[in-house]
Amino acid sequence: MLDLKWIRENTDALKKSLEQRRAKMDVDAILALDIERRKILTELETLQAKRNKAAEQIGRLKAQKQDTTAALSEVESFKGALKELEVKLADVEPKLNDLLLRIPNIPHATVPIGLTEKDNKVLREVGNVVPLGFTPKTHYELGEALGVLDFKAGAKLSGARFPVLRDKGAALERALISFMLDTHTKEHGYTEVLTPYLVTPQSMQGTGQLPKFEEELFRVERDSLYLIPTAEVSVTNLHRDDIFEEKELPKKYVCYSACFRREAGSYGRDTAGLIRNHQFNKVELVQFTKPEDSLETLELLTASAEKILYKLKIPYRVIALCTGDMGFSSAKTYDIEVWMPGELNDSGMRNTECGIEESSNKQNLKSEIRNPKSEMAGRGRWREISSCSVFTDFQSRRMNIKYKKADGKKELVHTLNGSGVAVGRTFAAILENYQQADGSVLIPDALKPYLSFDRLVKGN
């Protein structure tokens, strides 16, 4: 949520920001409501002051045992006008607040200017894409053939986009969650929490899901609760209305959760497999920082998410999102995308291969700027697996999260979060990158301490 005073003083900057973000908002209507609200408040304060003065006069007259009829009549005359102003205020304030809650955050000056994903900037690519010598399969083809993914059972239980993981598939998912949590707690200094999956509308509003994304959320109407689309919601709201001591910052949390999304705007995209499900698992990183530290913290948070993919030896790239492709609450976002060798790319052909060879399971990933996709027309594409963002004080203003500075002054903290990382998509990336010519899938070395097997094989 933006500061209303800032909006008044920076109207042109806001309009420019909205244009860059492809967001349609009537800023003039917001300012008109703000003017009306302030006018009502001024009139209210003036009348209340007159009423209070008259009331004081009544007290003096009574103390002097004088007639109070005229003074009482004057106080009574204020009631109707005050009631009318209060009704007007009750009408204007919710309208103004609703519009303020729908304004997206202001992009940081370092964010690339652009309107679509074509304007995003690739910052780095890490890992080698190794030719396998056979046509790779998609993760869902592999998963079903190996008996670890069961989409029909999920559809029978809950409908489309609710997969069932079986046997070693369920074990692999659990291993990934433990591996991610251990990495972030033991190596990156995060404190693990496990928070509720059902939250109040106030919690959803605090992180920016409401009112903007109502149609994307699963709601339990009887209890007026929402299923979380990400642990960001519940973890960030842990400190709603709190005041940190300066020495407590940065505050770092990692949380595993199931996530629930309607995907109402996907229009049939990615309905197969694990890419866009209604329920999926994710490990989320959340931080609270001082404003002057938040941009550097974004770099560190992104590096923590990258470390998961680096350890798993899955090729990935980091992208700076442009103004028109960022999320609603974000001031700056880095997306991390993994290489998915089995998926069809834009050409729709199947004439090339890529993946991780069995002999290269222990390969040393090196950072190098290269584009494997250009080398393999047909199969292979990048898929988002993590989105790491800094929100400046956009969320903390909604949730009233502050910290006390050394001089005693209180200031809004900056909040950040990122997937560390999406578990289902990592599962899919392992199947596709570690698949072998015989249809089996190798287990990455980093996961072997968490499992009793080192390969997924059909029939066992």
C-alpha positions as CSV (number, residue, x, y, z in Angstrom):
1,M,0.0,0.0,0.0
2,L,1.4,3.4,-1.0
3,D,1.5,6.4,1.4
4,L,-1.4,8.7,0.6
5,K,0.8,11.8,1.3
6,W,3.3,10.5,-1.3
7,I,0.5,10.0,-3.8
8,R,-0.6,13.7,-3.3
9,E,2.9,15.0,-3.8
10,N,4.0,12.6,-6.6
11,T,0.9,12.3,-8.8
12,D,2.8,12.4,-12.1
13,A,5.3,9.8,-10.9
14,L,2.5,7.5,-9.8
15,K,0.8,7.9,-13.2
16,K,4.0,7.1,-15.0
17,S,4.6,4.1,-12.8
18,L,1.1,2.7,-13.5
19,E,1.7,3.1,-17.2
20,Q,5.0,1.2,-17.0
21,R,3.3,-1.5,-15.0
22,R,0.3,-1.8,-17.4
23,A,-2.0,-1.0,-14.5
24,K,-5.2,1.0,-15.1
25,M,-6.1,3.2,-12.1
26,D,-8.0,6.5,-12.0
27,V,-5.6,8.5,-9.9
28,D,-7.6,11.6,-10.3
29,A,-10.6,9.8,-8.7
30,I,-8.4,8.8,-5.8
31,L,-7.3,12.3,-5.3
32,A,-10.9,13.6,-5.5
33,L,-12.0,11.2,-2.8
34,D,-9.0,12.2,-0.7
35,I,-10.0,15.9,-1.0
36,E,-13.6,15.1,-0.1
37,R,-12.4,13.0,2.9
38,R,-10.1,15.7,4.2
39,K,-12.9,18.3,3.8
40,I,-15.3,16.2,5.8
41,L,-12.7,15.6,8.5
42,T,-12.0,19.4,8.7
43,E,-15.7,20.1,9.1
44,L,-16.1,17.3,11.7
45,E,-13.2,18.7,13.7
46,T,-14.5,22.2,13.6
47,L,-18.0,21.1,14.7
48,Q,-16.6,18.9,17.4
49,A,-14.5,21.7,18.7
50,K,-17.6,24.0,18.9
51,R,-19.6,21.2,20.6
52,N,-16.8,20.7,23.2
53,K,-16.6,24.5,23.8
54,A,-20.4,24.6,24.3
55,A,-20.2,21.6,26.6
56,E,-17.5,23.3,28.7
57,Q,-19.8,26.4,28.9
58,I,-22.6,24.2,30.2
59,G,-20.3,22.9,32.9
60,R,-19.4,26.4,34.0
61,L,-23.1,27.6,34.0
62,K,-24.1,24.6,36.1
63,A,-21.3,25.3,38.6
64,Q,-22.6,28.9,38.8
65,K,-26.2,27.7,39.0
66,Q,-27.1,29.6,36.0
67,D,-29.6,28.8,33.2
68,T,-28.2,26.3,30.7
69,T,-31.1,26.2,28.3
70,A,-29.5,28.2,25.5
71,A,-26.2,26.3,25.8
72,L,-27.9,22.9,25.8
73,S,-29.9,24.0,22.7
74,E,-26.6,24.9,21.0
75,V,-25.1,21.5,21.7
76,E,-28.2,19.7,20.5
77,S,-28.0,21.7,17.2
78,F,-24.6,20.2,16.5
79,K,-25.8,16.5,16.7
80,G,-27.6,16.4,13.4
81,A,-24.7,18.0,11.5
82,L,-22.2,15.8,13.1
83,K,-24.2,12.7,12.3
84,E,-24.6,13.7,8.7
85,L,-20.8,14.3,8.4
86,E,-20.1,10.9,10.0
87,V,-22.4,9.2,7.5
88,K,-20.5,10.9,4.6
89,L,-17.2,9.9,6.1
90,A,-18.3,6.3,6.5
91,D,-19.2,6.3,2.8
92,V,-16.0,8.0,1.5
93,E,-13.3,6.2,3.5
94,P,-14.0,2.6,2.4
95,K,-14.1,3.7,-1.2
96,L,-10.8,5.5,-0.9
97,N,-9.2,2.7,1.0
98,D,-10.3,0.1,-1.5
99,L,-8.8,2.1,-4.4
100,L,-5.5,2.6,-2.4
101,L,-5.3,-1.2,-1.8
102,R,-5.6,-1.8,-5.6
103,I,-2.6,0.4,-6.5
104,P,0.5,-1.7,-7.3
105,N,3.9,-0.9,-5.8
106,I,6.3,1.6,-7.3
107,P,9.1,-0.2,-9.3
108,H,12.6,0.6,-8.0
109,A,14.8,2.7,-10.2
110,T,17.0,-0.3,-11.0
111,V,14.1,-2.3,-12.5
112,P,14.2,-2.6,-16.4
113,I,11.5,-0.6,-18.1
114,G,9.2,-2.7,-20.3
115,L,5.7,-4.0,-20.8
116,T,6.0,-7.8,-21.4
117,E,8.3,-10.7,-20.5
118,K,10.2,-10.0,-23.7
119,D,11.6,-7.0,-21.9
120,N,13.0,-9.0,-19.0
121,K,16.8,-9.1,-18.6
122,V,18.8,-12.3,-18.3
123,L,21.4,-11.7,-15.7
124,R,23.2,-15.0,-15.6
125,E,23.0,-18.6,-16.6
126,V,24.5,-21.4,-14.5
127,G,25.2,-25.0,-15.5
128,N,25.9,-27.0,-18.6
129,V,23.2,-28.5,-20.7
130,V,24.6,-31.9,-21.8
131,P,23.4,-33.7,-25.0
132,L,22.2,-37.2,-24.1
133,G,21.9,-38.9,-27.4
134,F,18.2,-39.6,-27.1
135,T,14.9,-37.7,-27.3
136,P,14.0,-36.7,-23.7
137,K,10.6,-37.2,-22.3
138,T,8.5,-34.7,-20.3
139,H,8.4,-35.1,-16.5
140,Y,4.8,-36.3,-16.6
141,E,5.5,-39.0,-19.2
142,L,8.4,-40.2,-17.1
143,G,6.5,-39.9,-13.8
144,E,3.6,-42.0,-15.0
145,A,5.8,-44.6,-16.7
146,L,7.8,-45.0,-13.5
147,G,4.7,-45.2,-11.3
148,V,5.6,-42.1,-9.2
149,L,3.0,-39.7,-10.6
150,D,-0.7,-40.6,-10.7
151,F,-2.8,-37.9,-12.3
152,K,-5.9,-40.1,-12.8
153,A,-6.1,-40.8,-9.1
154,G,-5.8,-37.1,-8.2
155,A,-8.6,-36.3,-10.7
156,K,-10.8,-38.9,-9.1
157,L,-10.2,-37.5,-5.6
158,S,-10.3,-33.7,-6.3
159,G,-10.5,-33.0,-10.0
160,A,-7.9,-31.7,-12.5
161,R,-4.5,-30.4,-11.4
162,F,-4.4,-32.4,-8.1
163,P,-1.7,-35.0,-8.7
164,V,-1.0,-38.0,-6.4
165,L,2.6,-38.9,-5.8
166,R,3.2,-42.6,-5.1
167,D,5.9,-44.7,-3.6
168,K,9.4,-43.4,-4.4
169,G,7.8,-40.3,-5.9
170,A,6.3,-39.4,-2.5
171,A,9.7,-40.1,-0.9
172,L,11.5,-37.9,-3.4
173,E,9.1,-35.0,-2.7
174,R,9.6,-35.4,1.1
175,A,13.4,-35.6,0.5
176,L,13.3,-32.3,-1.5
177,I,11.5,-30.5,1.3
178,S,13.9,-31.7,4.0
179,F,16.9,-30.9,1.8
180,M,15.7,-27.4,1.2
181,L,14.8,-26.7,4.8
182,D,18.2,-28.1,6.0
183,T,20.1,-26.0,3.5
184,H,18.4,-22.7,4.4
185,T,18.5,-23.3,8.2
186,K,22.0,-24.7,8.5
187,E,23.8,-22.8,5.7
188,H,21.8,-19.5,5.3
189,G,20.8,-18.7,8.8
190,Y,17.0,-18.9,8.4
191,T,14.7,-19.9,11.3
192,E,12.2,-22.6,10.4
193,V,8.5,-22.0,11.1
194,L,5.4,-24.0,10.2
195,T,2.4,-21.8,9.9
196,P,-1.4,-22.4,9.2
197,Y,-2.7,-23.0,5.7
198,L,-5.9,-21.2,6.5
199,V,-5.8,-17.4,7.2
200,T,-8.1,-14.5,7.7
201,P,-9.0,-11.9,5.0
202,Q,-6.9,-9.4,7.0
203,S,-3.8,-11.6,6.5
204,M,-4.5,-11.9,2.8
205,Q,-4.9,-8.1,2.6
206,G,-1.7,-7.6,4.5
207,T,0.5,-9.2,1.8
208,G,-1.4,-7.9,-1.2
209,Q,-3.5,-10.9,-2.2
210,L,-6.7,-9.0,-1.4
211,P,-8.6,-7.3,-2.8
212,K,-6.7,-7.5,-6.1
213,F,-6.5,-11.3,-6.5
214,E,-9.8,-12.5,-5.0
215,E,-10.6,-14.8,-8.0
216,E,-7.3,-16.6,-7.7
217,L,-7.9,-17.7,-4.0
218,F,-9.7,-20.7,-2.5
219,R,-12.1,-19.5,0.2
220,V,-13.8,-21.4,3.0
221,E,-16.9,-19.3,3.0
222,R,-18.5,-20.8,6.1
223,D,-15.6,-19.7,8.2
224,S,-14.5,-16.7,6.2
225,L,-11.0,-18.1,5.8
226,Y,-8.7,-18.4,2.8
227,L,-6.3,-21.2,1.9
228,I,-2.9,-19.7,1.4
229,P,-1.5,-19.3,-2.1
230,T,2.0,-19.2,-0.6
231,A,3.5,-19.3,2.9
232,E,4.5,-15.6,2.4
233,V,1.0,-14.7,3.6
234,S,1.1,-16.5,7.0
235,V,4.8,-16.0,7.7
236,T,4.9,-12.2,6.9
237,N,1.7,-11.7,9.0
238,L,3.4,-13.3,12.0
239,H,4.7,-9.8,12.7
240,R,1.6,-7.8,11.9
241,D,1.4,-4.8,14.3
242,D,4.8,-5.7,15.8
243,I,7.7,-3.3,16.4
244,F,11.2,-4.8,16.0
245,E,14.2,-3.6,17.9
246,E,16.8,-2.5,15.4
247,K,19.3,-5.2,16.5
248,E,16.7,-7.9,15.6
249,L,16.9,-7.1,11.9
250,P,17.3,-8.8,9.5
251,K,14.7,-11.3,10.7
252,K,14.8,-14.4,8.5
253,Y,12.3,-17.2,8.2
254,V,12.0,-20.3,6.1
255,C,8.7,-22.2,5.9
256,Y,7.5,-25.3,4.1
257,S,3.8,-25.3,3.2
258,A,1.3,-26.6,0.7
259,C,0.0,-23.8,-1.5
260,F,-3.4,-23.5,-3.1
261,R,-4.2,-21.5,-6.2
262,R,-7.2,-21.4,-8.5
263,E,-5.1,-20.4,-11.5
264,A,-8.2,-18.7,-12.8
265,G,-6.3,-16.7,-15.4
266,S,-4.3,-19.5,-16.9
267,Y,-7.0,-20.5,-19.5
268,G,-5.9,-24.0,-20.0
269,R,-2.1,-23.4,-20.0
270,D,0.2,-26.1,-18.6
271,T,-2.6,-28.4,-17.5
272,A,-0.4,-31.4,-17.9
273,G,2.1,-32.4,-15.2
274,L,3.3,-30.5,-12.2
275,I,3.9,-27.0,-13.6
276,R,0.5,-25.3,-12.8
277,N,-1.4,-27.2,-10.1
278,H,-4.2,-26.1,-7.8
279,Q,-2.2,-27.6,-4.8
280,F,1.5,-27.8,-4.6
281,N,4.4,-27.8,-2.1
282,K,6.8,-24.9,-1.7
283,V,9.6,-23.8,0.6
284,E,9.4,-20.1,1.2
285,L,12.0,-17.6,2.4
286,V,10.8,-14.4,4.2
287,Q,12.9,-11.5,5.5
288,F,12.2,-8.3,7.4
289,T,15.0,-5.7,7.0
290,K,15.9,-2.0,7.5
291,P,15.1,0.0,4.4
292,E,18.7,0.8,3.6
293,D,19.6,-2.9,3.6
294,S,16.7,-4.3,1.5
295,L,18.2,-4.2,-2.0
296,E,21.4,-6.0,-0.8
297,T,19.2,-8.5,1.1
298,L,17.3,-9.3,-2.2
299,E,20.6,-10.3,-3.7
300,L,21.4,-12.6,-0.8
301,L,17.9,-14.1,-0.7
302,T,18.1,-14.8,-4.4
303,A,21.5,-16.4,-3.9
304,S,20.1,-18.7,-1.2
305,A,17.4,-19.9,-3.6
306,E,20.0,-20.4,-6.3
307,K,22.1,-22.6,-4.0
308,I,19.3,-25.2,-4.0
309,L,19.5,-25.6,-7.8
310,Y,23.3,-25.4,-7.7
311,K,23.5,-28.3,-5.3
312,L,21.1,-30.3,-7.3
313,K,23.2,-29.6,-10.4
314,I,20.2,-28.4,-12.4
315,P,20.9,-25.7,-15.1
316,Y,19.2,-22.5,-14.3
317,R,19.2,-18.8,-15.1
318,V,18.3,-15.6,-13.2
319,I,16.2,-12.9,-14.8
320,A,15.4,-9.3,-13.7
321,L,11.7,-8.8,-14.4
322,C,10.7,-5.6,-16.2
323,T,8.1,-3.1,-14.8
324,G,5.3,-4.7,-16.8
325,D,6.0,-8.2,-15.7
326,M,6.4,-7.8,-12.0
327,G,4.0,-8.9,-9.3
328,F,1.5,-6.5,-7.8
329,S,3.3,-5.9,-4.5
330,S,6.9,-6.1,-5.7
331,A,9.3,-3.2,-6.1
332,K,11.9,-5.4,-7.7
333,T,11.9,-9.1,-8.7
334,Y,14.3,-11.7,-9.8
335,D,12.9,-14.9,-11.3
336,I,14.9,-18.1,-11.3
337,E,14.2,-20.4,-14.2
338,V,15.3,-24.0,-14.6
339,W,16.0,-25.8,-17.8
340,M,13.4,-28.4,-18.7
341,P,14.9,-30.5,-21.5
342,G,11.8,-32.6,-22.1
343,E,9.3,-29.8,-22.8
344,L,8.5,-28.6,-26.3
345,N,9.8,-25.1,-27.0
346,D,8.4,-22.5,-29.2
347,S,9.3,-24.3,-32.5
348,G,7.3,-27.3,-31.4
349,M,9.8,-29.8,-32.9
350,R,11.3,-32.9,-31.4
351,N,14.6,-33.2,-33.2
352,T,17.2,-32.6,-30.4
353,E,18.0,-33.8,-26.9
354,C,19.5,-32.5,-23.7
355,G,19.8,-33.4,-20.0
356,I,22.3,-34.7,-17.5
357,E,24.2,-37.8,-18.5
358,E,24.7,-40.6,-15.9
359,S,28.5,-40.0,-16.1
360,S,28.0,-36.3,-15.4
361,N,25.9,-36.8,-12.2
362,K,28.8,-35.2,-10.2
363,Q,29.4,-32.5,-12.7
364,N,30.7,-29.2,-11.4
365,L,28.3,-26.4,-12.4
366,K,30.0,-23.4,-13.6
367,S,28.5,-19.9,-14.1
368,E,28.6,-19.0,-17.8
369,I,26.4,-16.8,-20.0
370,R,25.1,-19.1,-22.7
371,N,21.8,-20.1,-24.1
372,P,21.3,-23.9,-24.4
373,K,17.9,-23.2,-26.0
374,S,19.5,-21.8,-29.1
375,E,21.5,-25.0,-29.4
376,M,18.5,-27.3,-29.3
377,A,15.6,-26.2,-31.4
378,G,12.5,-28.2,-30.6
379,R,12.8,-29.7,-27.2
380,G,13.8,-27.7,-24.0
381,R,12.5,-24.6,-22.4
382,W,13.0,-22.4,-19.3
383,R,10.5,-22.7,-16.5
384,E,10.2,-20.4,-13.5
385,I,10.9,-22.2,-10.2
386,S,11.4,-19.2,-7.9
387,S,10.4,-15.6,-7.7
388,C,12.4,-13.4,-5.3
389,S,11.1,-9.9,-4.5
390,V,11.6,-6.9,-2.3
391,F,8.4,-5.1,-1.4
392,T,9.9,-2.0,0.3
393,D,7.3,-0.8,2.8
394,F,4.3,-1.7,0.6
395,Q,3.3,-4.7,2.8
396,S,4.6,-3.4,6.1
397,R,2.3,-0.3,5.7
398,R,-0.7,-2.6,5.3
399,M,0.4,-4.7,8.3
400,N,1.8,-1.9,10.4
401,I,5.2,-3.6,10.9
402,K,7.9,-1.2,12.2
403,Y,11.2,-1.2,13.9
404,K,12.6,1.2,16.6
405,K,15.8,3.0,15.5
406,A,18.7,3.8,17.8
407,D,17.3,7.3,18.2
408,G,14.0,6.0,19.3
409,K,12.1,6.8,16.1
410,K,9.9,4.2,14.6
411,E,10.0,3.4,10.9
412,L,8.3,0.8,8.6
413,V,10.5,-2.2,7.8
414,H,11.0,-3.5,4.3
415,T,9.8,-7.0,3.6
416,L,11.1,-9.6,1.1
417,N,10.3,-13.1,0.1
418,G,11.2,-15.8,-2.4
419,S,10.6,-19.4,-3.2
420,G,13.5,-21.5,-1.9
421,V,12.2,-23.2,-4.1
422,A,9.0,-24.6,-5.6
423,V,9.1,-28.3,-4.7
424,G,6.9,-29.7,-7.4
425,R,8.7,-27.9,-10.2
426,T,12.0,-29.1,-8.7
427,F,10.7,-32.6,-8.8
428,A,9.7,-32.1,-12.4
429,A,13.2,-30.7,-13.3
430,I,14.9,-33.6,-11.7
431,L,12.9,-36.1,-13.7
432,E,13.7,-34.3,-17.0
433,N,17.3,-33.4,-16.4
434,Y,18.3,-36.7,-14.8
435,Q,16.4,-39.1,-17.1
436,Q,18.4,-41.9,-18.8
437,A,18.0,-43.6,-22.1
438,D,16.4,-46.7,-20.5
439,G,13.6,-44.6,-18.9
440,S,15.1,-44.5,-15.4
441,V,15.9,-41.3,-13.5
442,L,19.1,-40.8,-11.4
443,I,18.8,-39.2,-8.0
444,P,21.0,-36.1,-7.5
445,D,23.9,-36.6,-5.1
446,A,22.6,-33.9,-2.8
447,L,19.4,-35.9,-2.2
448,K,21.0,-39.3,-1.6
449,P,21.4,-38.8,2.2
450,Y,17.7,-38.3,2.4
451,L,16.7,-41.4,0.4
452,S,17.2,-45.2,0.4
453,F,17.6,-45.4,-3.4
454,D,19.7,-43.7,-6.0
455,R,17.5,-44.2,-9.1
456,L,13.9,-44.3,-10.1
457,V,13.2,-47.4,-12.1
458,K,10.0,-48.7,-13.5
459,G,8.4,-51.5,-11.5
460,N,10.1,-50.9,-8.1
